[in-house]
Amino acid sequence: MASGIRPFHPVLGELPAEIPVFPLSGAMLLPGGRLPLNIFEPRYLAMVEDALASGRMFGMIQPDSRKPANASGPGLFGIGCLGRVTSFTETEDGRMAISLLGVLRFAGEAEVEMRQGYRRLRVSYEAYAQDLIETTESIGLPRQGLITSLRIYFDRQKLTADWDAIRELDDQTLLTSLCMMCPFSPSEKQALLEADTLTTRAMVLATLLEFGQHGTDTEGGDPRPS
């Protein structure tokens, strides 16, 4: 399949207008990406149980330290990503280990009443409808340059990777995987999430890897191309 809606994904008009959200700094979900989560707080266990009973979806969003807190908790970035629970395991010590598949990004419009201690947002998806489309076609990703930069970055960070498996990924999966697996700062991850196109996201990623090679970061700046 060259392109199309991902299997089991809902269509745009069927998506909920109000969603539970899991605010977690440094945890970024991208459309098509898979995020493993270890759920143990009672309020988030309740959130996952509620999600499993109604569509299996909730949103991932990062706290934004620049915004004031409200009665529900810390301020949030304006954009997050809706995820769908594709598998879960209950543990004997009362945790849930889940796998969350990114569906599409959303813009948070307003906070609505909390439920069982977890936060909920009214959201819109229209600006990100293209996220629902999966493609295995080339997006012009500078693969070799990115992988070379990633090797240098990982060496500096003392990280390991399965390079043979990385080389086998199609462009879109490779880009999504690299963005999610690298230990960037919360603001850097937010810049990757908010990139308008896959090409722009690849440019942001290349910039972040370049900074990482030299032991610097972009805190206080913006890695997105102007």
C-alpha positions as a LaTeX table, in Angstrom:
\begin{tabular}{lrrr}
\hline
Residue & $x$ (\AA) & $y$ (\AA) & $z$ (\AA) \\
\hline
Met1 & 0.00 & 0.00 & 0.00 \\
Ala2 & 1.51 & 3.35 & $-1.05$ \\
Ser3 & $-0.87$ & 5.51 & 0.97 \\
Gly4 & $-4.22$ & 5.43 & 2.73 \\
Ile5 & $-5.95$ & 5.53 & 6.10 \\
Arg6 & $-4.16$ & 3.37 & 8.65 \\
Pro7 & $-5.99$ & 0.12 & 9.51 \\
Phe8 & $-8.44$ & 0.44 & 12.45 \\
His9 & $-8.10$ & 4.24 & 12.55 \\
Pro10 & $-11.35$ & 6.23 & 12.87 \\
Val11 & $-12.35$ & 8.74 & 10.21 \\
Leu12 & $-12.12$ & 12.43 & 11.01 \\
Gly13 & $-15.84$ & 12.94 & 11.55 \\
Glu14 & $-16.00$ & 10.13 & 14.14 \\
Leu15 & $-13.36$ & 11.54 & 16.48 \\
Pro16 & $-14.48$ & 12.73 & 19.93 \\
Ala17 & $-14.71$ & 16.47 & 20.54 \\
Glu18 & $-13.72$ & 16.01 & 24.21 \\
Ile19 & $-10.89$ & 13.68 & 25.20 \\
Pro20 & $-9.02$ & 12.57 & 28.32 \\
Val21 & $-5.42$ & 13.77 & 28.31 \\
Phe22 & $-2.28$ & 12.44 & 29.96 \\
Pro23 & 0.06 & 15.40 & 30.60 \\
Leu24 & 3.59 & 14.01 & 30.68 \\
Ser25 & 6.74 & 16.04 & 30.16 \\
Gly26 & 9.22 & 14.57 & 27.71 \\
Ala27 & 6.81 & 11.92 & 26.39 \\
Met28 & 5.98 & 12.65 & 22.75 \\
Leu29 & 3.56 & 10.71 & 20.61 \\
Leu30 & 3.53 & 11.27 & 16.85 \\
Pro31 & 0.94 & 10.05 & 14.32 \\
Gly32 & 1.85 & 6.49 & 13.39 \\
Gly33 & 4.29 & 6.17 & 16.28 \\
Arg34 & 3.99 & 3.70 & 19.15 \\
Leu35 & 4.53 & 4.83 & 22.73 \\
Pro36 & 4.84 & 2.32 & 25.58 \\
Leu37 & 3.43 & 3.60 & 28.86 \\
Asn38 & 3.54 & 2.24 & 32.40 \\
Ile39 & 0.36 & 3.41 & 34.15 \\
Phe40 & 0.27 & 3.31 & 37.94 \\
Glu41 & $-1.40$ & 6.47 & 39.32 \\
Pro42 & $-5.04$ & 5.77 & 40.27 \\
Arg43 & $-6.38$ & 8.67 & 38.20 \\
Tyr44 & $-4.60$ & 7.49 & 35.07 \\
Leu45 & $-5.57$ & 3.88 & 35.66 \\
Ala46 & $-9.16$ & 5.18 & 35.74 \\
Met47 & $-8.50$ & 7.13 & 32.55 \\
Val48 & $-7.22$ & 4.06 & 30.71 \\
Glu49 & $-10.15$ & 1.97 & 31.96 \\
Asp50 & $-12.57$ & 4.62 & 30.69 \\
Ala51 & $-10.73$ & 4.79 & 27.35 \\
Leu52 & $-10.88$ & 1.02 & 26.92 \\
Ala53 & $-14.63$ & 1.17 & 27.45 \\
Ser54 & $-15.21$ & 3.86 & 24.82 \\
Gly55 & $-13.07$ & 3.94 & 21.71 \\
Arg56 & $-9.70$ & 3.17 & 23.37 \\
Met57 & $-8.41$ & 6.73 & 22.79 \\
Phe58 & $-6.86$ & 9.48 & 24.89 \\
Gly59 & $-4.47$ & 12.33 & 24.22 \\
Met60 & $-0.82$ & 12.82 & 25.08 \\
Ile61 & 0.20 & 16.40 & 25.77 \\
Gln62 & 3.17 & 18.04 & 27.48 \\
Pro63 & 3.02 & 20.53 & 30.35 \\
Asp64 & 4.26 & 23.98 & 29.33 \\
Ser65 & 6.29 & 25.60 & 32.10 \\
Arg66 & 5.84 & 29.02 & 30.50 \\
Lys67 & 2.09 & 28.96 & 31.14 \\
Pro68 & 0.44 & 29.49 & 34.53 \\
Ala69 & $-1.10$ & 26.54 & 36.32 \\
Asn70 & $-4.84$ & 26.33 & 36.90 \\
Ala71 & $-7.04$ & 24.39 & 39.31 \\
Ser72 & $-6.54$ & 21.22 & 37.27 \\
Gly73 & $-2.76$ & 21.32 & 37.14 \\
Pro74 & 0.15 & 22.85 & 35.20 \\
Gly75 & $-0.37$ & 24.79 & 31.99 \\
Leu76 & $-0.29$ & 22.73 & 28.81 \\
Phe77 & 1.13 & 23.18 & 25.34 \\
Gly78 & $-1.53$ & 23.99 & 22.75 \\
Ile79 & $-0.94$ & 20.92 & 20.58 \\
Gly80 & $-0.90$ & 17.24 & 21.51 \\
Cys81 & $-1.51$ & 13.90 & 19.81 \\
Leu82 & $-4.49$ & 11.59 & 20.10 \\
Gly83 & $-3.52$ & 7.97 & 20.70 \\
Arg84 & $-5.33$ & 4.65 & 20.50 \\
Val85 & $-4.59$ & 1.81 & 22.93 \\
Thr86 & $-3.57$ & $-1.18$ & 20.81 \\
Ser87 & $-2.56$ & $-3.52$ & 23.64 \\
Phe88 & $-2.47$ & $-3.60$ & 27.41 \\
Thr89 & $-1.31$ & $-5.88$ & 30.19 \\
Glu90 & $-2.42$ & $-5.80$ & 33.80 \\
Thr91 & 0.31 & $-6.54$ & 36.33 \\
Glu92 & 0.02 & $-8.23$ & 39.70 \\
Asp93 & 1.15 & $-5.07$ & 41.49 \\
Gly94 & $-1.73$ & $-3.03$ & 40.09 \\
Arg95 & $-0.09$ & $-1.34$ & 37.11 \\
Met96 & $-1.09$ & $-1.38$ & 33.46 \\
Ala97 & 1.49 & $-1.60$ & 30.68 \\
Ile98 & $-0.02$ & $-0.24$ & 27.48 \\
Ser99 & 1.01 & 0.48 & 23.91 \\
Leu100 & $-0.39$ & 3.69 & 22.43 \\
Leu101 & $-0.54$ & 4.23 & 18.66 \\
Gly102 & $-0.54$ & 7.84 & 17.46 \\
Val103 & $-3.68$ & 8.72 & 15.47 \\
Leu104 & $-3.42$ & 12.45 & 14.72 \\
Arg105 & $-2.53$ & 15.73 & 16.35 \\
Phe106 & $-5.08$ & 17.97 & 18.00 \\
Ala107 & $-5.31$ & 21.59 & 19.09 \\
Gly108 & $-6.53$ & 22.09 & 22.63 \\
Glu109 & $-9.39$ & 24.60 & 22.71 \\
Ala110 & $-10.52$ & 24.56 & 26.32 \\
Glu111 & $-10.23$ & 22.51 & 29.47 \\
Val112 & $-13.47$ & 20.79 & 30.52 \\
Glu113 & $-14.56$ & 19.20 & 33.77 \\
Met114 & $-12.18$ & 16.62 & 35.20 \\
Arg115 & $-13.35$ & 13.03 & 35.55 \\
Gln116 & $-12.08$ & 10.69 & 38.29 \\
Gly117 & $-9.12$ & 13.01 & 38.82 \\
Tyr118 & $-7.84$ & 13.09 & 35.23 \\
Arg119 & $-7.89$ & 16.09 & 32.93 \\
Arg120 & $-10.00$ & 16.47 & 29.81 \\
Leu121 & $-9.87$ & 18.89 & 26.89 \\
Arg122 & $-12.19$ & 20.06 & 24.17 \\
Val123 & $-10.12$ & 19.74 & 21.01 \\
Ser124 & $-10.16$ & 20.28 & 17.26 \\
Tyr125 & $-8.51$ & 18.10 & 14.62 \\
Glu126 & $-9.27$ & 19.80 & 11.31 \\
Ala127 & $-5.82$ & 21.36 & 10.86 \\
Tyr128 & $-4.22$ & 17.90 & 11.16 \\
Ala129 & $-6.50$ & 15.71 & 9.02 \\
Gln130 & $-3.51$ & 14.73 & 6.86 \\
Asp131 & $-2.04$ & 12.90 & 9.88 \\
Leu132 & $-4.58$ & 10.13 & 9.28 \\
Ile133 & $-2.92$ & 9.24 & 5.97 \\
Glu134 & $-0.15$ & 6.65 & 6.01 \\
Thr135 & 2.36 & 6.54 & 3.16 \\
Thr136 & 5.18 & 4.14 & 2.34 \\
Glu137 & 6.39 & 6.32 & $-0.53$ \\
Ser138 & 9.63 & 8.30 & $-0.30$ \\
Ile139 & 9.25 & 11.75 & 1.26 \\
Gly140 & 12.73 & 12.82 & 0.20 \\
Leu141 & 14.21 & 12.08 & 3.59 \\
Pro142 & 18.02 & 12.51 & 3.68 \\
Arg143 & 18.31 & 9.04 & 5.14 \\
Gln144 & 22.05 & 8.51 & 5.10 \\
Gly145 & 22.79 & 11.94 & 6.51 \\
Leu146 & 20.26 & 11.51 & 9.31 \\
Ile147 & 21.51 & 8.04 & 10.22 \\
Thr148 & 25.12 & 9.26 & 10.24 \\
Ser149 & 24.16 & 12.19 & 12.48 \\
Leu150 & 22.17 & 9.83 & 14.68 \\
Arg151 & 25.19 & 7.53 & 15.14 \\
Ile152 & 27.32 & 10.47 & 16.28 \\
Tyr153 & 24.52 & 11.71 & 18.56 \\
Phe154 & 24.00 & 8.25 & 20.08 \\
Asp155 & 27.75 & 7.80 & 20.63 \\
Arg156 & 27.86 & 11.10 & 22.48 \\
Gln157 & 24.78 & 10.19 & 24.54 \\
Lys158 & 26.15 & 6.65 & 25.15 \\
Leu159 & 23.04 & 5.09 & 23.61 \\
Thr160 & 22.70 & 1.98 & 21.47 \\
Ala161 & 20.38 & 1.13 & 18.56 \\
Asp162 & 19.63 & $-1.69$ & 16.12 \\
Trp163 & 21.12 & $-0.02$ & 13.06 \\
Asp164 & 20.17 & $-2.83$ & 10.67 \\
Ala165 & 16.51 & $-2.50$ & 11.69 \\
Ile166 & 16.68 & 1.30 & 11.38 \\
Arg167 & 17.98 & 1.07 & 7.82 \\
Glu168 & 15.05 & $-1.17$ & 6.83 \\
Leu169 & 12.36 & 1.35 & 7.83 \\
Asp170 & 10.45 & 3.34 & 5.21 \\
Asp171 & 10.94 & 7.11 & 5.25 \\
Gln172 & 7.87 & 8.05 & 7.32 \\
Thr173 & 8.39 & 5.30 & 9.91 \\
Leu174 & 12.10 & 6.13 & 10.14 \\
Leu175 & 11.41 & 9.82 & 10.74 \\
Thr176 & 8.72 & 9.13 & 13.35 \\
Ser177 & 10.85 & 6.55 & 15.14 \\
Leu178 & 13.94 & 8.79 & 15.30 \\
Cys179 & 11.94 & 11.74 & 16.63 \\
Met180 & 10.37 & 9.66 & 19.37 \\
Met181 & 13.42 & 7.64 & 20.41 \\
Cys182 & 15.90 & 10.49 & 20.89 \\
Pro183 & 16.15 & 12.01 & 24.41 \\
Phe184 & 15.43 & 15.59 & 23.38 \\
Ser185 & 14.19 & 18.24 & 25.80 \\
Pro186 & 10.42 & 18.82 & 26.16 \\
Ser187 & 10.53 & 22.03 & 24.09 \\
Glu188 & 12.57 & 20.31 & 21.37 \\
Lys189 & 10.08 & 17.44 & 21.25 \\
Gln190 & 7.25 & 19.94 & 21.02 \\
Ala191 & 8.94 & 21.57 & 18.02 \\
Leu192 & 9.06 & 18.18 & 16.31 \\
Leu193 & 5.40 & 17.54 & 17.08 \\
Glu194 & 4.30 & 20.93 & 15.78 \\
Ala195 & 6.25 & 20.76 & 12.49 \\
Asp196 & 3.78 & 21.47 & 9.69 \\
Thr197 & 5.00 & 18.79 & 7.28 \\
Leu198 & 7.15 & 15.66 & 7.36 \\
Thr199 & 9.82 & 17.54 & 5.43 \\
Thr200 & 9.88 & 20.31 & 8.04 \\
Arg201 & 9.99 & 17.71 & 10.82 \\
Ala202 & 13.02 & 16.11 & 9.15 \\
Met203 & 14.73 & 19.53 & 9.04 \\
Val204 & 14.01 & 20.12 & 12.73 \\
Leu205 & 15.34 & 16.66 & 13.58 \\
Ala206 & 18.53 & 17.27 & 11.59 \\
Thr207 & 19.03 & 20.56 & 13.46 \\
Leu208 & 18.54 & 18.91 & 16.85 \\
Leu209 & 20.97 & 16.10 & 16.03 \\
Glu210 & 23.52 & 18.68 & 14.88 \\
Phe211 & 23.20 & 20.58 & 18.15 \\
Gly212 & 23.47 & 17.28 & 20.04 \\
Gln213 & 26.69 & 16.33 & 18.27 \\
His214 & 28.31 & 19.48 & 19.64 \\
Gly215 & 26.97 & 19.08 & 23.15 \\
Thr216 & 24.55 & 21.99 & 22.93 \\
Asp217 & 20.79 & 22.27 & 23.05 \\
Thr218 & 18.17 & 24.69 & 21.78 \\
Glu219 & 16.66 & 25.71 & 25.12 \\
Gly220 & 15.83 & 29.39 & 24.87 \\
Gly221 & 15.71 & 29.16 & 21.06 \\
Asp222 & 13.63 & 27.56 & 18.36 \\
Pro223 & 15.04 & 24.73 & 16.23 \\
Arg224 & 12.32 & 25.10 & 13.61 \\
Pro225 & 13.42 & 26.56 & 10.28 \\
Ser226 & 12.42 & 30.19 & 9.81 \\
\hline
\end{tabular}
